[in-house]
């Protein structure tokens, strides 16, 4: 498979993420629909976490086997473990710290000593609070897109490496499987928006953040093979996904509908498993 063909198909695999993104423009009615879509996205993210964790640990287990057989370096194994821990820490605690810095230090508050003034500014205060909530929801979903994008970069690496090695059939199956899988990830991005209706421009940006790295990973994978680079991205994606799942879970708890949420979480996870079987069936 030529470089141009590989890059073109890698781009196709990544940008199928736009299929699910328009769901964010739908006006959801009631809290049940919000909980259902948000927890469905959590299920998809949970599967992605399992996927990236197994991929990262697979790289470390391979290095460990080489050390056991006296064909590898202990120092290299230690480096991989450090990269795993560091990437995970950056993806989880790093995002939490960034989110805290982005939050306003003095959010507007209703009430106060002057009740008359508070009453006069009640409408303005409510509008400000709603705007802050909207911006926070959009920012959180862009964080989800970033975490998914880091994961998709690893998928792009797999496509590029397979194509460069001449495994055309494997690369083709990977492209088809990742395209199908990425199509579901759009729901994972917009699910936690709830009642916030994003602009088409925001959806375009989220799609580029989430799907674009598949294209970039294909470029890198076709040109360079680096297990430490793959592991770093897998670890960062895993940490970011854990942080995002925690934030969504906390946000949805106030709506109730616990049984529905758990059911949709399971459905999202199962969908991830089913789409991944396409890749596994092809030997990916």
FIDRENNU-287960 format. One record per residue (C-alpha): x, y, z; residue number from 1. Coordinates in steps of 0.05 Angstrom, whole numbers, plus 5000, padded with zeros to 4 digits. Layout:
N
+------+------+------+-----+
:    X :    Y :    Z : seq :
+------+------+------+-----+
:    X :    Y :    Z : NUM :
...
+------+------+------+-----+
END
This chain:
284
+------+------+------+-----+
:    X :    Y :    Z : seq :
+------+------+------+-----+
: 5000 : 5000 : 5000 :   1 :
: 5030 : 5067 : 4979 :   2 :
: 5040 : 5125 : 5026 :   3 :
: 4986 : 5166 : 4992 :   4 :
: 4935 : 5110 : 4996 :   5 :
: 4952 : 5097 : 5069 :   6 :
: 4944 : 5170 : 5088 :   7 :
: 4878 : 5177 : 5050 :   8 :
: 4848 : 5115 : 5082 :   9 :
: 4875 : 5135 : 5151 :  10 :
: 4840 : 5202 : 5143 :  11 :
: 4775 : 5166 : 5125 :  12 :
: 4781 : 5122 : 5187 :  13 :
: 4790 : 5183 : 5232 :  14 :
: 4737 : 5229 : 5204 :  15 :
: 4680 : 5179 : 5210 :  16 :
: 4676 : 5209 : 5280 :  17 :
: 4635 : 5264 : 5249 :  18 :
: 4578 : 5214 : 5239 :  19 :
: 4557 : 5216 : 5312 :  20 :
: 4573 : 5289 : 5328 :  21 :
: 4508 : 5320 : 5299 :  22 :
: 4470 : 5285 : 5355 :  23 :
: 4495 : 5342 : 5399 :  24 :
: 4449 : 5390 : 5361 :  25 :
: 4387 : 5351 : 5381 :  26 :
: 4342 : 5382 : 5433 :  27 :
: 4336 : 5328 : 5486 :  28 :
: 4271 : 5327 : 5526 :  29 :
: 4276 : 5312 : 5600 :  30 :
: 4330 : 5286 : 5645 :  31 :
: 4321 : 5213 : 5625 :  32 :
: 4346 : 5227 : 5554 :  33 :
: 4405 : 5267 : 5581 :  34 :
: 4425 : 5212 : 5629 :  35 :
: 4417 : 5159 : 5575 :  36 :
: 4461 : 5193 : 5524 :  37 :
: 4514 : 5214 : 5575 :  38 :
: 4520 : 5145 : 5606 :  39 :
: 4521 : 5113 : 5537 :  40 :
: 4581 : 5156 : 5523 :  41 :
: 4612 : 5134 : 5589 :  42 :
: 4605 : 5062 : 5566 :  43 :
: 4642 : 5077 : 5501 :  44 :
: 4696 : 5113 : 5540 :  45 :
: 4702 : 5055 : 5588 :  46 :
: 4715 : 5008 : 5531 :  47 :
: 4767 : 5055 : 5501 :  48 :
: 4801 : 5056 : 5569 :  49 :
: 4805 : 4980 : 5570 :  50 :
: 4831 : 4982 : 5498 :  51 :
: 4887 : 5032 : 5510 :  52 :
: 4907 : 4999 : 5576 :  53 :
: 4913 : 4931 : 5544 :  54 :
: 4953 : 4961 : 5486 :  55 :
: 5001 : 4997 : 5533 :  56 :
: 5010 : 4937 : 5579 :  57 :
: 5022 : 4894 : 5517 :  58 :
: 5083 : 4936 : 5500 :  59 :
: 5110 : 4929 : 5571 :  60 :
: 5097 : 4854 : 5573 :  61 :
: 5135 : 4846 : 5508 :  62 :
: 5195 : 4883 : 5538 :  63 :
: 5189 : 4841 : 5601 :  64 :
: 5191 : 4777 : 5560 :  65 :
: 5255 : 4801 : 5526 :  66 :
: 5287 : 4814 : 5594 :  67 :
: 5267 : 4745 : 5619 :  68 :
: 5298 : 4714 : 5557 :  69 :
: 5361 : 4757 : 5564 :  70 :
: 5348 : 4791 : 5498 :  71 :
: 5326 : 4859 : 5525 :  72 :
: 5350 : 4914 : 5571 :  73 :
: 5324 : 4924 : 5642 :  74 :
: 5336 : 4998 : 5633 :  75 :
: 5289 : 4999 : 5573 :  76 :
: 5236 : 4962 : 5613 :  77 :
: 5242 : 5013 : 5669 :  78 :
: 5236 : 5069 : 5619 :  79 :
: 5171 : 5040 : 5592 :  80 :
: 5142 : 5034 : 5662 :  81 :
: 5161 : 5106 : 5677 :  82 :
: 5129 : 5129 : 5612 :  83 :
: 5065 : 5090 : 5630 :  84 :
: 5061 : 5122 : 5699 :  85 :
: 5080 : 5191 : 5675 :  86 :
: 5032 : 5191 : 5616 :  87 :
: 4975 : 5167 : 5660 :  88 :
: 4990 : 5220 : 5712 :  89 :
: 4992 : 5275 : 5660 :  90 :
: 4927 : 5251 : 5629 :  91 :
: 4889 : 5248 : 5695 :  92 :
: 4918 : 5296 : 5746 :  93 :
: 4944 : 5342 : 5692 :  94 :
: 4874 : 5351 : 5663 :  95 :
: 4845 : 5360 : 5733 :  96 :
: 4895 : 5416 : 5747 :  97 :
: 4881 : 5449 : 5680 :  98 :
: 4806 : 5446 : 5692 :  99 :
: 4815 : 5478 : 5760 : 100 :
: 4856 : 5535 : 5731 : 101 :
: 4805 : 5548 : 5676 : 102 :
: 4748 : 5555 : 5725 : 103 :
: 4730 : 5627 : 5746 : 104 :
: 4760 : 5646 : 5813 : 105 :
: 4700 : 5689 : 5833 : 106 :
: 4637 : 5661 : 5801 : 107 :
: 4575 : 5706 : 5806 : 108 :
: 4531 : 5693 : 5866 : 109 :
: 4460 : 5713 : 5880 : 110 :
: 4438 : 5746 : 5945 : 111 :
: 4482 : 5785 : 5993 : 112 :
: 4475 : 5840 : 6044 : 113 :
: 4436 : 5884 : 5997 : 114 :
: 4373 : 5844 : 5981 : 115 :
: 4345 : 5899 : 5936 : 116 :
: 4408 : 5899 : 5893 : 117 :
: 4407 : 5823 : 5890 : 118 :
: 4335 : 5824 : 5866 : 119 :
: 4351 : 5876 : 5813 : 120 :
: 4408 : 5835 : 5786 : 121 :
: 4375 : 5767 : 5792 : 122 :
: 4363 : 5759 : 5717 : 123 :
: 4434 : 5780 : 5700 : 124 :
: 4463 : 5733 : 5752 : 125 :
: 4422 : 5674 : 5727 : 126 :
: 4444 : 5688 : 5656 : 127 :
: 4517 : 5691 : 5678 : 128 :
: 4511 : 5625 : 5715 : 129 :
: 4478 : 5591 : 5656 : 130 :
: 4533 : 5617 : 5610 : 131 :
: 4587 : 5591 : 5657 : 132 :
: 4552 : 5523 : 5659 : 133 :
: 4547 : 5522 : 5583 : 134 :
: 4621 : 5539 : 5574 : 135 :
: 4641 : 5487 : 5625 : 136 :
: 4601 : 5433 : 5589 : 137 :
: 4631 : 5452 : 5522 : 138 :
: 4701 : 5452 : 5552 : 139 :
: 4690 : 5384 : 5584 : 140 :
: 4667 : 5354 : 5519 : 141 :
: 4728 : 5382 : 5483 : 142 :
: 4769 : 5348 : 5537 : 143 :
: 4734 : 5283 : 5519 : 144 :
: 4750 : 5296 : 5446 : 145 :
: 4823 : 5306 : 5464 : 146 :
: 4826 : 5241 : 5503 : 147 :
: 4794 : 5204 : 5446 : 148 :
: 4841 : 5238 : 5398 : 149 :
: 4902 : 5213 : 5437 : 150 :
: 4873 : 5143 : 5434 : 151 :
: 4860 : 5151 : 5359 : 152 :
: 4932 : 5172 : 5348 : 153 :
: 4952 : 5103 : 5372 : 154 :
: 4903 : 5072 : 5324 : 155 :
: 4933 : 5113 : 5267 : 156 :
: 5002 : 5088 : 5287 : 157 :
: 4977 : 5016 : 5279 : 158 :
: 4950 : 5031 : 5210 : 159 :
: 5014 : 5065 : 5187 : 160 :
: 5060 : 5011 : 5214 : 161 :
: 5019 : 4954 : 5182 : 162 :
: 5017 : 4989 : 5115 : 163 :
: 5091 : 5003 : 5116 : 164 :
: 5107 : 4931 : 5133 : 165 :
: 5069 : 4908 : 5072 : 166 :
: 5011 : 4877 : 5111 : 167 :
: 4960 : 4906 : 5063 : 168 :
: 4902 : 4861 : 5084 : 169 :
: 4915 : 4875 : 5158 : 170 :
: 4920 : 4950 : 5145 : 171 :
: 4855 : 4948 : 5106 : 172 :
: 4818 : 4911 : 5162 : 173 :
: 4846 : 4960 : 5213 : 174 :
: 4821 : 5019 : 5172 : 175 :
: 4751 : 4990 : 5165 : 176 :
: 4748 : 4970 : 5239 : 177 :
: 4774 : 5037 : 5264 : 178 :
: 4727 : 5074 : 5218 : 179 :
: 4668 : 5036 : 5247 : 180 :
: 4693 : 5045 : 5318 : 181 :
: 4707 : 5119 : 5309 : 182 :
: 4636 : 5130 : 5283 : 183 :
: 4611 : 5113 : 5353 : 184 :
: 4660 : 5159 : 5387 : 185 :
: 4622 : 5221 : 5364 : 186 :
: 4566 : 5202 : 5413 : 187 :
: 4619 : 5196 : 5467 : 188 :
: 4639 : 5268 : 5456 : 189 :
: 4570 : 5301 : 5454 : 190 :
: 4534 : 5256 : 5504 : 191 :
: 4552 : 5297 : 5566 : 192 :
: 4528 : 5363 : 5535 : 193 :
: 4459 : 5351 : 5563 : 194 :
: 4415 : 5410 : 5545 : 195 :
: 4472 : 5451 : 5515 : 196 :
: 4465 : 5459 : 5440 : 197 :
: 4534 : 5468 : 5408 : 198 :
: 4547 : 5507 : 5344 : 199 :
: 4566 : 5473 : 5279 : 200 :
: 4634 : 5506 : 5286 : 201 :
: 4644 : 5475 : 5355 : 202 :
: 4624 : 5406 : 5327 : 203 :
: 4675 : 5415 : 5271 : 204 :
: 4729 : 5432 : 5322 : 205 :
: 4711 : 5372 : 5365 : 206 :
: 4714 : 5327 : 5305 : 207 :
: 4782 : 5352 : 5286 : 208 :
: 4808 : 5343 : 5357 : 209 :
: 4779 : 5273 : 5364 : 210 :
: 4787 : 5245 : 5293 : 211 :
: 4846 : 5284 : 5265 : 212 :
: 4899 : 5247 : 5306 : 213 :
: 4881 : 5182 : 5269 : 214 :
: 4906 : 5217 : 5206 : 215 :
: 4967 : 5244 : 5241 : 216 :
: 4982 : 5176 : 5272 : 217 :
: 4979 : 5144 : 5204 : 218 :
: 5031 : 5193 : 5179 : 219 :
: 5077 : 5179 : 5238 : 220 :
: 5066 : 5104 : 5237 : 221 :
: 5084 : 5099 : 5164 : 222 :
: 5148 : 5138 : 5175 : 223 :
: 5171 : 5120 : 5246 : 224 :
: 5161 : 5060 : 5291 : 225 :
: 5169 : 5076 : 5365 : 226 :
: 5141 : 5034 : 5422 : 227 :
: 5157 : 5087 : 5475 : 228 :
: 5118 : 5138 : 5434 : 229 :
: 5059 : 5091 : 5428 : 230 :
: 5061 : 5075 : 5502 : 231 :
: 5063 : 5149 : 5522 : 232 :
: 5001 : 5164 : 5481 : 233 :
: 4964 : 5103 : 5507 : 234 :
: 4979 : 5122 : 5579 : 235 :
: 4959 : 5195 : 5570 : 236 :
: 4894 : 5174 : 5536 : 237 :
: 4879 : 5125 : 5593 : 238 :
: 4890 : 5178 : 5646 : 239 :
: 4848 : 5229 : 5610 : 240 :
: 4791 : 5180 : 5600 : 241 :
: 4790 : 5162 : 5674 : 242 :
: 4786 : 5236 : 5692 : 243 :
: 4730 : 5249 : 5642 : 244 :
: 4689 : 5189 : 5665 : 245 :
: 4693 : 5214 : 5736 : 246 :
: 4669 : 5283 : 5716 : 247 :
: 4611 : 5257 : 5675 : 248 :
: 4590 : 5208 : 5730 : 249 :
: 4590 : 5264 : 5782 : 250 :
: 4550 : 5309 : 5736 : 251 :
: 4497 : 5257 : 5721 : 252 :
: 4486 : 5235 : 5793 : 253 :
: 4442 : 5295 : 5808 : 254 :
: 4392 : 5274 : 5755 : 255 :
: 4378 : 5205 : 5784 : 256 :
: 4355 : 5149 : 5738 : 257 :
: 4410 : 5104 : 5764 : 258 :
: 4384 : 5039 : 5733 : 259 :
: 4375 : 5072 : 5665 : 260 :
: 4445 : 5101 : 5669 : 261 :
: 4477 : 5034 : 5685 : 262 :
: 4438 : 5001 : 5629 : 263 :
: 4462 : 5052 : 5578 : 264 :
: 4533 : 5047 : 5605 : 265 :
: 4531 : 4973 : 5591 : 266 :
: 4502 : 4985 : 5522 : 267 :
: 4558 : 5034 : 5505 : 268 :
: 4611 : 4986 : 5529 : 269 :
: 4580 : 4929 : 5490 : 270 :
: 4578 : 4970 : 5426 : 271 :
: 4653 : 4984 : 5435 : 272 :
: 4666 : 4909 : 5442 : 273 :
: 4625 : 4892 : 5381 : 274 :
: 4660 : 4943 : 5336 : 275 :
: 4727 : 4920 : 5362 : 276 :
: 4711 : 4848 : 5341 : 277 :
: 4715 : 4871 : 5269 : 278 :
: 4788 : 4888 : 5280 : 279 :
: 4803 : 4825 : 5319 : 280 :
: 4769 : 4781 : 5267 : 281 :
: 4816 : 4810 : 5215 : 282 :
: 4877 : 4796 : 5257 : 283 :
: 4887 : 4867 : 5283 : 284 :
+------+------+------+-----+
END
